[in-house]
Amino acid sequence: MILVTLPEFRKASAIYLASGLEILPVEPDESSFLEAIGRTGASRAIVGMVRYSEAVYWALGENAAACGEETALLCRFGVGMDSVNREFARKWNVRLANTPGVLNRSVAEHTIWLLGAAAKRLGNADASVRNGSFAPQTGRELFGKRLLLVGFGGIARETARIAHFGFGMRVTAFARHESDPEVLAQCGVERFVTDLEPVLPEADAVCVLLASTPETFHFFGASRFALMRPDVLFVNTARGALVDENALFDFLKAHLDAFAALDVFETEPYVPQDPARDLRLLANTFFTAHHGSSTREANEAIARATLEHFTK
């Protein structure tokens, strides 16, 4: 028996139903999830972004032990592991897994779409048509602009390829560790740096593609925003916790030619960290609801990748 949280099941139900495995869709809230674990005796599950308490890890581990299994298995539908608790998993003998790589293109494309929406102020243009004002927006071209990718994993590499070879952007990549020069050339990266501060003032656009860890919490705060150009295009398709949203609000309010396009937020659904600093009230913002990886193609690939963990 494999429990699959309902939102994730719905993204690729045909793949799960055709797998030949015993799949049970369950509501993702903790009480429903725990009830299903207890009722079915399941020790294997596929989950989304909900953060579960220790009780879930204990229940999965207990079921595995009762069936004589070596470990329980909790698989993330996606790549990020910031919503699972590694300490609880170790304590209760729950093996963790995810599906890296299969969503790189979808998130990279979404990053580029958000960058384009910021450059052309598409949200404002759409609103003007809908409300009858029909006010054309003055945008910017991406060709020749300096793009800074903060993080250089698989998604960033795909983003670099699209930005450089598709739009003619001049790409700088930042990461903590050096990268292979051959990989950089294949991705169209003109410059690679391990020191972020000196290159922030040069960037016409900044795309956040870092992993979310305790060390990168609020990686972009007031001090780093202060280094950016007053007309920078700022895109985050990684994790909301990487950005101090209050600092971003202050920066955008003070620099109306800057623009932020966000797919992820510190609290989801979005809730302002400070009610007086609601990013939705600013005209120089554009939002999507954390669906950068949610395409038909990526969802099907992720579903197949999750199932591979249960058939090895």
GIVENQUI-V324629 format. One record per residue. N is the residue number from 1. RES is the residue in one letter. SS is DSSP state (h for helix, s for strand, l for the rest). PSI is psi in whole degrees, 0 to 359 (999 if undefined). Layout:
n->N res->RES ss->SS psi->PSI
n->N res->RES ss->SS psi->PSI
//
This chain:
n->1 res->M ss->l psi->127
n->2 res->I ss->s psi->120
n->3 res->L ss->s psi->135
n->4 res->V ss->s psi->122
n->5 res->T ss->s psi->142
n->6 res->L ss->h psi->315
n->7 res->P ss->h psi->322
n->8 res->E ss->h psi->321
n->9 res->F ss->h psi->317
n->10 res->R ss->h psi->332
n->11 res->K ss->h psi->334
n->12 res->A ss->l psi->49
n->13 res->S ss->h psi->323
n->14 res->A ss->h psi->322
n->15 res->I ss->h psi->314
n->16 res->Y ss->h psi->318
n->17 res->L ss->h psi->332
n->18 res->A ss->l psi->1
n->19 res->S ss->l psi->339
n->20 res->G ss->l psi->0
n->21 res->L ss->l psi->159
n->22 res->E ss->l psi->103
n->23 res->I ss->s psi->133
n->24 res->L ss->s psi->111
n->25 res->P ss->s psi->137
n->26 res->V ss->s psi->151
n->27 res->E ss->l psi->146
n->28 res->P ss->l psi->347
n->29 res->D ss->l psi->151
n->30 res->E ss->h psi->319
n->31 res->S ss->h psi->317
n->32 res->S ss->h psi->320
n->33 res->F ss->h psi->315
n->34 res->L ss->h psi->319
n->35 res->E ss->h psi->318
n->36 res->A ss->h psi->321
n->37 res->I ss->h psi->315
n->38 res->G ss->h psi->320
n->39 res->R ss->h psi->323
n->40 res->T ss->h psi->343
n->41 res->G ss->l psi->20
n->42 res->A ss->l psi->144
n->43 res->S ss->l psi->6
n->44 res->R ss->s psi->136
n->45 res->A ss->s psi->152
n->46 res->I ss->s psi->126
n->47 res->V ss->s psi->165
n->48 res->G ss->l psi->229
n->49 res->M ss->l psi->1
n->50 res->V ss->l psi->135
n->51 res->R ss->l psi->122
n->52 res->Y ss->l psi->153
n->53 res->S ss->l psi->177
n->54 res->E ss->h psi->332
n->55 res->A ss->h psi->324
n->56 res->V ss->h psi->316
n->57 res->Y ss->h psi->319
n->58 res->W ss->h psi->314
n->59 res->A ss->h psi->317
n->60 res->L ss->h psi->316
n->61 res->G ss->h psi->320
n->62 res->E ss->h psi->319
n->63 res->N ss->h psi->320
n->64 res->A ss->h psi->315
n->65 res->A ss->h psi->321
n->66 res->A ss->h psi->332
n->67 res->C ss->l psi->2
n->68 res->G ss->l psi->19
n->69 res->E ss->l psi->149
n->70 res->E ss->l psi->316
n->71 res->T ss->l psi->163
n->72 res->A ss->s psi->170
n->73 res->L ss->s psi->124
n->74 res->L ss->s psi->115
n->75 res->C ss->s psi->130
n->76 res->R ss->s psi->133
n->77 res->F ss->l psi->84
n->78 res->G ss->l psi->196
n->79 res->V ss->l psi->322
n->80 res->G ss->l psi->142
n->81 res->M ss->l psi->16
n->82 res->D ss->l psi->348
n->83 res->S ss->l psi->355
n->84 res->V ss->l psi->157
n->85 res->N ss->l psi->106
n->86 res->R ss->h psi->326
n->87 res->E ss->h psi->314
n->88 res->F ss->h psi->321
n->89 res->A ss->h psi->316
n->90 res->R ss->h psi->319
n->91 res->K ss->h psi->321
n->92 res->W ss->l psi->19
n->93 res->N ss->l psi->50
n->94 res->V ss->s psi->118
n->95 res->R ss->s psi->136
n->96 res->L ss->s psi->146
n->97 res->A ss->s psi->161
n->98 res->N ss->l psi->193
n->99 res->T ss->l psi->67
n->100 res->P ss->l psi->150
n->101 res->G ss->l psi->324
n->102 res->V ss->l psi->344
n->103 res->L ss->l psi->10
n->104 res->N ss->h psi->312
n->105 res->R ss->h psi->318
n->106 res->S ss->h psi->315
n->107 res->V ss->h psi->323
n->108 res->A ss->h psi->316
n->109 res->E ss->h psi->317
n->110 res->H ss->h psi->322
n->111 res->T ss->h psi->316
n->112 res->I ss->h psi->320
n->113 res->W ss->h psi->319
n->114 res->L ss->h psi->321
n->115 res->L ss->h psi->318
n->116 res->G ss->h psi->321
n->117 res->A ss->h psi->322
n->118 res->A ss->h psi->316
n->119 res->A ss->h psi->322
n->120 res->K ss->h psi->2
n->121 res->R ss->l psi->52
n->122 res->L ss->h psi->325
n->123 res->G ss->h psi->318
n->124 res->N ss->h psi->320
n->125 res->A ss->h psi->317
n->126 res->D ss->h psi->316
n->127 res->A ss->h psi->323
n->128 res->S ss->h psi->325
n->129 res->V ss->h psi->317
n->130 res->R ss->h psi->325
n->131 res->N ss->l psi->4
n->132 res->G ss->l psi->358
n->133 res->S ss->l psi->334
n->134 res->F ss->l psi->57
n->135 res->A ss->l psi->109
n->136 res->P ss->l psi->145
n->137 res->Q ss->l psi->145
n->138 res->T ss->l psi->111
n->139 res->G ss->l psi->197
n->140 res->R ss->l psi->150
n->141 res->E ss->l psi->152
n->142 res->L ss->l psi->337
n->143 res->F ss->l psi->128
n->144 res->G ss->l psi->355
n->145 res->K ss->l psi->155
n->146 res->R ss->s psi->115
n->147 res->L ss->s psi->127
n->148 res->L ss->s psi->118
n->149 res->L ss->s psi->119
n->150 res->V ss->s psi->101
n->151 res->G ss->l psi->143
n->152 res->F ss->l psi->49
n->153 res->G ss->l psi->197
n->154 res->G ss->h psi->319
n->155 res->I ss->h psi->316
n->156 res->A ss->h psi->322
n->157 res->R ss->h psi->319
n->158 res->E ss->h psi->321
n->159 res->T ss->h psi->318
n->160 res->A ss->h psi->316
n->161 res->R ss->h psi->313
n->162 res->I ss->h psi->316
n->163 res->A ss->h psi->317
n->164 res->H ss->h psi->306
n->165 res->F ss->h psi->338
n->166 res->G ss->h psi->323
n->167 res->F ss->h psi->358
n->168 res->G ss->l psi->28
n->169 res->M ss->l psi->153
n->170 res->R ss->s psi->111
n->171 res->V ss->s psi->128
n->172 res->T ss->s psi->136
n->173 res->A ss->s psi->137
n->174 res->F ss->s psi->136
n->175 res->A ss->l psi->164
n->176 res->R ss->l psi->335
n->177 res->H ss->l psi->151
n->178 res->E ss->l psi->152
n->179 res->S ss->l psi->157
n->180 res->D ss->l psi->125
n->181 res->P ss->h psi->327
n->182 res->E ss->h psi->320
n->183 res->V ss->h psi->317
n->184 res->L ss->h psi->315
n->185 res->A ss->h psi->319
n->186 res->Q ss->h psi->331
n->187 res->C ss->l psi->358
n->188 res->G ss->l psi->24
n->189 res->V ss->s psi->122
n->190 res->E ss->s psi->327
n->191 res->R ss->s psi->138
n->192 res->F ss->s psi->132
n->193 res->V ss->s psi->153
n->194 res->T ss->l psi->4
n->195 res->D ss->l psi->113
n->196 res->L ss->l psi->317
n->197 res->E ss->h psi->317
n->198 res->P ss->h psi->335
n->199 res->V ss->h psi->346
n->200 res->L ss->h psi->317
n->201 res->P ss->l psi->344
n->202 res->E ss->l psi->342
n->203 res->A ss->l psi->129
n->204 res->D ss->l psi->332
n->205 res->A ss->s psi->144
n->206 res->V ss->s psi->125
n->207 res->C ss->s psi->125
n->208 res->V ss->s psi->118
n->209 res->L ss->l psi->34
n->210 res->L ss->l psi->159
n->211 res->A ss->l psi->147
n->212 res->S ss->l psi->116
n->213 res->T ss->l psi->169
n->214 res->P ss->h psi->328
n->215 res->E ss->h psi->335
n->216 res->T ss->h psi->9
n->217 res->F ss->l psi->129
n->218 res->H ss->l psi->42
n->219 res->F ss->l psi->323
n->220 res->F ss->s psi->104
n->221 res->G ss->l psi->193
n->222 res->A ss->h psi->320
n->223 res->S ss->h psi->321
n->224 res->R ss->h psi->325
n->225 res->F ss->h psi->326
n->226 res->A ss->l psi->338
n->227 res->L ss->l psi->348
n->228 res->M ss->l psi->158
n->229 res->R ss->l psi->147
n->230 res->P ss->l psi->350
n->231 res->D ss->l psi->26
n->232 res->V ss->l psi->147
n->233 res->L ss->s psi->122
n->234 res->F ss->s psi->123
n->235 res->V ss->s psi->134
n->236 res->N ss->s psi->113
n->237 res->T ss->l psi->18
n->238 res->A ss->l psi->273
n->239 res->R ss->l psi->144
n->240 res->G ss->h psi->328
n->241 res->A ss->h psi->347
n->242 res->L ss->h psi->344
n->243 res->V ss->s psi->129
n->244 res->D ss->l psi->102
n->245 res->E ss->h psi->331
n->246 res->N ss->h psi->318
n->247 res->A ss->h psi->321
n->248 res->L ss->h psi->317
n->249 res->F ss->h psi->311
n->250 res->D ss->h psi->319
n->251 res->F ss->h psi->313
n->252 res->L ss->h psi->323
n->253 res->K ss->h psi->327
n->254 res->A ss->h psi->342
n->255 res->H ss->l psi->89
n->256 res->L ss->l psi->345
n->257 res->D ss->l psi->347
n->258 res->A ss->l psi->163
n->259 res->F ss->s psi->138
n->260 res->A ss->s psi->132
n->261 res->A ss->s psi->120
n->262 res->L ss->s psi->136
n->263 res->D ss->l psi->346
n->264 res->V ss->l psi->152
n->265 res->F ss->l psi->157
n->266 res->E ss->l psi->322
n->267 res->T ss->l psi->127
n->268 res->E ss->l psi->131
n->269 res->P ss->l psi->156
n->270 res->Y ss->l psi->129
n->271 res->V ss->l psi->126
n->272 res->P ss->l psi->139
n->273 res->Q ss->l psi->332
n->274 res->D ss->l psi->120
n->275 res->P ss->l psi->334
n->276 res->A ss->l psi->354
n->277 res->R ss->l psi->63
n->278 res->D ss->l psi->112
n->279 res->L ss->h psi->335
n->280 res->R ss->h psi->342
n->281 res->L ss->h psi->351
n->282 res->L ss->l psi->138
n->283 res->A ss->l psi->338
n->284 res->N ss->l psi->48
n->285 res->T ss->s psi->156
n->286 res->F ss->s psi->136
n->287 res->F ss->s psi->149
n->288 res->T ss->l psi->164
n->289 res->A ss->l psi->61
n->290 res->H ss->l psi->56
n->291 res->H ss->l psi->28
n->292 res->G ss->l psi->325
n->293 res->S ss->l psi->357
n->294 res->S ss->l psi->81
n->295 res->T ss->l psi->161
n->296 res->R ss->h psi->316
n->297 res->E ss->h psi->314
n->298 res->A ss->h psi->318
n->299 res->N ss->h psi->319
n->300 res->E ss->h psi->320
n->301 res->A ss->h psi->321
n->302 res->I ss->h psi->316
n->303 res->A ss->h psi->314
n->304 res->R ss->h psi->319
n->305 res->A ss->h psi->323
n->306 res->T ss->h psi->319
n->307 res->L ss->h psi->330
n->308 res->E ss->h psi->330
n->309 res->H ss->h psi->339
n->310 res->F ss->h psi->357
n->311 res->T ss->h psi->6
n->312 res->K ss->l psi->999
//
